[in-house]
């Protein structure tokens, strides 16, 4: 962590440092998976013979083309690293692959395939599985073991003070995320605005979490609904993105208004929940009186903001439920097609330019329930999803990066199928639950597990 002191006038430079020429743009993909024991369908504990700890140890030890190195906290493995990629743990044991920044969706799809190959043999042998869903479908919050990461202890104590569902978000949700680059401040602002407007449409299209505690929740994306009652000051859709002069400074101001979680000193997290980073800049942080923040402190604070689209030194588009492998590859393909071709980006801008902050916030709240059937601007979300995916296809065809199997637009196929049938992943799981599975939620663990 960079220990160089950072001053108020330098904060926006952190985001500005992400500017890259178009030829250097890459795309990263992150996806989480909810684990279970195949004999009981219960969540996988951290400790024990059949455990997350043992899985990480064996992943680090196994003979594979990619050598994964373990990262430890208090003597326990909590993550694995391979180059710019990592395998990490969410609070409830959700396993996340944070993929390396890559040039093409073909490479992303291959990376995902290698990840599942790596997991498959070990998890089958160890009696484990991972669900292709955005929310734990059966077990209650108290049934899920916490991972031994000290930062989660601080968040665990703070979350109930600022929302009703923050602990559910931590323990029971899983998502897929795409990370994208920008060339300059103007390009960043345009991409952020388009991404925020289209994020609720994406949430609806990727909905894959219709169950809670063994039965239908009444929602298509229980995960998305969870985020609506987590912590209003660090989640959602910041109004500043919809201002005409939105840029790095206005984003910096929003981040400064987000209450702190913690800082790191001597490799330990210091609980600073609810404190102000503005006070820290003035040496008035109660936990570290007279100390001033470093660049590393600012980067850590930025990482504890959880809006639907997050700006760091790249743009994170964060609002899709976890899903099956084709859906994981579809997400970066969608956003690359929308944001990386200038003509497609302009088409997307023209679609959403008149949408207001209030309209997008209301849509974000509504889509968790009805997904593609949600009413918006006199039409339904299905209508806008079709336009969105067609623009992405147009953009990918213009970019025209192909392999032996075709251009990157091929990865949009699950989205076109959902639009044609009107059936999201959530709709399909509900249909099977109410018909072939005779409302037996255990069938989900058998039929909705990663290959």
N, C-alpha and C positions, 0 to 999 in steps of 0.2 A: 504494500500500500504506500502510495506517494505521501511522504511526510512533509512536503514543502508547504509552507503556510499559504493559504489562499485568501485574497482580499475581495471585498464586495464587487469591485469593478472587474474582477477576473472570473466571476461565476459563470457568466454567459459564454465566456471563451471555451469552457468545457464543452458545451453543445456545438459551438462554432467550429471546434476542432474536428468535428465529424464530417465536414464538407469534403467531398471527393469528386474528381472528374468522372464523367459518366462511364468512361472505359474502365474505371476501377470499381464500379458498383458490384457488390456481391449480394447474396441473400442467405440468411440463416433460418433454420427451422428448429423449433423446440416443441417437444410433445411429452406429455405426462401420461402415466398408465397406473390404474388402480389395481394393486396386487391382491391376490387371495390364495388361500391354501386349497388345493384341489379336492382334498378329502372332506373338508368341512365347509368350504366356501367362506371361511372366516378371514378377516384381514391378517396379513403376514406380520408377526411380531418382529421387533428389531433383534432381540436376543434369542438364542437357542439354536438347535441343530437345523431346524427348518426355519430360517430367519433371513431378514434383510441383511444383517451383518454377514452371515455366512455366504449369501449370494454375492455381495460385493467382494468378499475375500476370494471367492472362486473365480469371479470375473477377472480379478487382477492376476490370478495365478494361471488362468487357462492359456493353453497354447493356441494363439490365434494370430492372424495377420496384423491385427492392431493390438499393440501392447498398452493396456490401461494401467495407470499408476494410481495407487490408492492415496486419498487425502484423509488425514486423521484429525479428530478432535477428542481430546482427553483419552487418547489411546484407542478410540473406536473409528473404524472406517466410515466416513460420511459422504464420500464422493469418489469418483474416478476421473482421471484426466488422460486425454490422448490428443496431443497437439492443441488445437484450438477448440476441440470438442470436449464435453464433459458429461458424465452421468451423475446426477445429483438426487437428493432426497427431499421431497416435500414433507410437511409436518406429519402426515398420517401414513408415511411410507410410500407415497406415490413415487414411482421411479421416473425420472425425467432425463431424456436425452437432449442436451443443448448442442445442436449440431454446429459444425464448423461453418464459417462463412464460405459459401461456394459460388461458383460462377453460373451454374445452370441448374434447372430443376431435375435434369437427368442425374446429375451428381447427387442432388438431395435425395432423390428416390433410391439411388444405389446405397447411400449412407444409411437410410432407414432400413433397407433390406439387410445390410451387414449387421445392424444393431439387433434386428430380430433373429438373425441367424445365430448371433453370439448368445442371445438369451435362451433360444429355444431348447437346445440340448440340456443346458443346466437346469432350467426351470422344470422341464419334464422329469428329469431325474430327481429333482428335489421336491416334486409335488407342489409346484407353484403355477399360477397363471396370472395374466394381466388383462383387465377388461378394456373394451373399446368404447367406453362411456365417459361422459363428463361429470358423473356424480355417482357416489357409492349407492348402489340400488337397494341394499338390504339392511346393512348394519347401522346401528345408532352411533351417535357421537362417542358415547362412553365405551363402546365396543372396540374402538380403534386406538391402537397403541401410538404414543408419541415417539418421534425419533429423537435421539439424544443429541440435539444441537442446541447450544445455549441461547442462540438468538430466538429460537422458538419459545423458550421459557418466558422471555421478556414479552414477546408478542401475545403469548397465551394469557398472560395476566392482564394485558392492556386491552385486548380486543373486546371483551364484554363491556368495557366502559364507553365504547364509541359506536356500538352496533349490536344487533341481536344475532347475527349470523356469521360473524367473523370466524368463530371457531369451526363452524361447518365449512366455511370456505377453506380454511387451512387443512382440515382433516379429510374432507369428503369430496373435494372437487378435483377435476383434471381438465387440462386445456391443451390446445395446440396454438402455437404462436409463430408468426413470421417476422423477421427482422430485415429492414431495408435501408438503403443508403440514400443520400441526397447530395446535390451539387453545391448549393449555396442557401442563403437564408430564404430567398424567395421560393426556391424549389421545395425546401423543407415546409414552409408555411402552406403551400398549395397541397402538398401530399398529406400533411396532417389534417387539413380541413376535409379533403376528400375521404381520407381514411376514417375520420370521426363520423362523417355522415353515412358512410356505407357500412360502418361496423355493425349497427343493429341489423342490417340486411344480412350480413354475414353470420351473425349470431343465429338468426332465424334459419338460414339455409343449412348451417352446420349443427342444428339442434340435435342432441343425442343424449339427453339425460331426463327421461320422463318418469323415473321411479325414485321413491324415497321410502326407506324402512319397510321394504317388501311389497309395496303396492304403488299404483300410479299416483304421482304427486299432484296431478291436475295441471302440470306444466310440461312444456316440450323441452325447455332448458332449465332444469332445477339449478344447475350451476350458475347460469346468468342471473337468476333471481336471488341467489345467495349474495352475489356481489352488490346488489342493490341495498343491502342492509348490513354492510361490513364496516365501513368507515367513510362517511360522506366527504371528509376533508381530503382524502387521498385517493378516492376512486371516482368512477363516473366520467363525465364529459365537461372539462373545464370551459367556462364561457370565453376565456381569453382567445381560444383558438378561432372563434367566430368573429373576432374584431378585425377591422380592415388593416390595422398596423401590426397584426400578430407577427412576432419574431422571437429571436433567442432571448431578448430581455424580458418580454412579457411571460414567456415560459419560465424563466428564472424566478420572476416574482411569484408565479403560482407555486413553484416548488418550495420557495421560501415560506409560503403560508401553510405548508403541510407540516404538522407537528412531527417532531423527531421520534425515533424509536430508540436508537443507541449510537454509540461511537465505540471504536476499538482502541484499547490501550493495552500494551504488553500482551497482545494476542488474546485479550479477554474483552467481552462485550460489557460496556458500561450502560446501565439502564438510564435512558434519558427520555422516557416516554412522556409525550405531551409538551416537551420543552420546545423553544423556538430557535431555529437556526440563525435567525436574525440576532438574537441575544448572544449566541455563540460567536458570531462575527465581531461582537463588541467585547468579548472576553467575559461575558456575564452568564455563561452556562453554569447553573448551580452545582452540577456534578464535577465540573472542572473549572473552578473559579480562576480567572486570570489567564486561562489558556485560550488560544485562538485556533480555529479549524485549519486543517490541512486539505490539500487537494483530495486526498484519500477519504477524508471525512465527508466532503461534498459528494464525491462519487457514491459513497455508501448511502448517504441521505437520498440522493436521486433514485437509488435502487429500491427505496422503501416507499416510493409513490406507486400507486396501482391504478392509474386511469385506464380506460378502454384502449387508448393508444398512448404509448409512452415515448417521449423523446429522451434519448441519451446521446451518444455520439452516432446513433442510428435511430431509426424509427421502429418501434415494436408494436405490431398489431396483435392484440391480446385476447380478443373476445370470441373465440370459437371453442365449442366443446371438443374434448378428445374424441377420436373416432377410429374407424378402421384404417388400415394402411393406405388404401387409395385416397381416403379423405385427408390423411396427413399430408400427402404430397400435393393434394389439390389446393390446400390453403396457400402455400408460397407461390404456386402457379397462378392462382387468382390475383394475388397482390402484385406479383411481378407484371402480369399482363395489364393491370390497371395503372400502375405507377411508374413503370420503367420505360414505356414508350410515350413520347411527348404527345402524339396525336390521341392515343387512348386516354392519357391523363387529361387532356383537354375535353374529350368527350365526357369523361367522368365528372369533371368540374362543371361542365354545362348542365349535367343532370342534377347536381346537388347545390349549385351556387345560391339558389333562392331559399334553400332550407335554413330555418332558423335554429338557434341553439335550443329554444324551448321545444320545438318540434322533434328534434333529434333526441333530446332527453326523454320526452314522452314516448317516443318510439322504442327507445332502449328498455323502458319499463314494460312496454306492452308485448314485445316479441317473445319474452320468456314463456308466456302462456300459450299463444296461438301460432307462433313461428310464421310460416309462410301465409297463413290465413289472416294475419294481423292487418287491420285497416290502417291506411296511411295516405293522406292527401287525396282522398276520394277514390283510392284504388286499394289493392291489397299488396302486401309485401312480395307475394309471388311475382307480380308484375315488375317490380323494381329489381328483384333478384334475377329475372330473365335478362333484363337490360344490362345489369352489372356483369353477369357472366359472359354475355355476348361482347361487351366492350373488352373484357379480359382476353377473350379468345382472339379478338381483332388485334390487340396489342401483342400477344405472343406470336401471332402469325407474322406481324410486321418485324418483330425482333428476329424470328426465324432461326432459332437454334435447334438443330435437328440431330438425331442419332439414327441408328438403323431402324428403329421402331417408329420414327416420326418426329414431329416438332413438339415443343413443350406444351402446346395446347391439348395434347392427348391427356394430360393429367387433370383436365377439367371435366373429364367424362362423368365422374360421379355427380357433379353438380348439374350437368345437363340432364342426367337421368332423373335426379330429384325434381328438377323443374318440369320435366315432361310428365312425370307421374303425379307430381304434387305431394310426394311422400318423402319426408325427411328421414334420417336415421331413427329419430325418436318415434315417428309415425310407424315405421316398420317394426320396431321393437314392441310397441303397443299392440299392433295388429297380431303379432305372433303370441304375445302374452295372453291376449283375449281369445285366441282360437287354438292353435296347435298346442300351446303350452298349458292350456286349461288354468290360467292365472297362477301358475307355479313359478315364482320368481327365481327359484334355483336353476331353472332352464336357461336363464340369462347367463349364468356363469359357465355353462356348457357351450352355449351358442354364440356368445358375444365376447369371446376371448381372442386375443391376438394369436395369429397362426404360429 
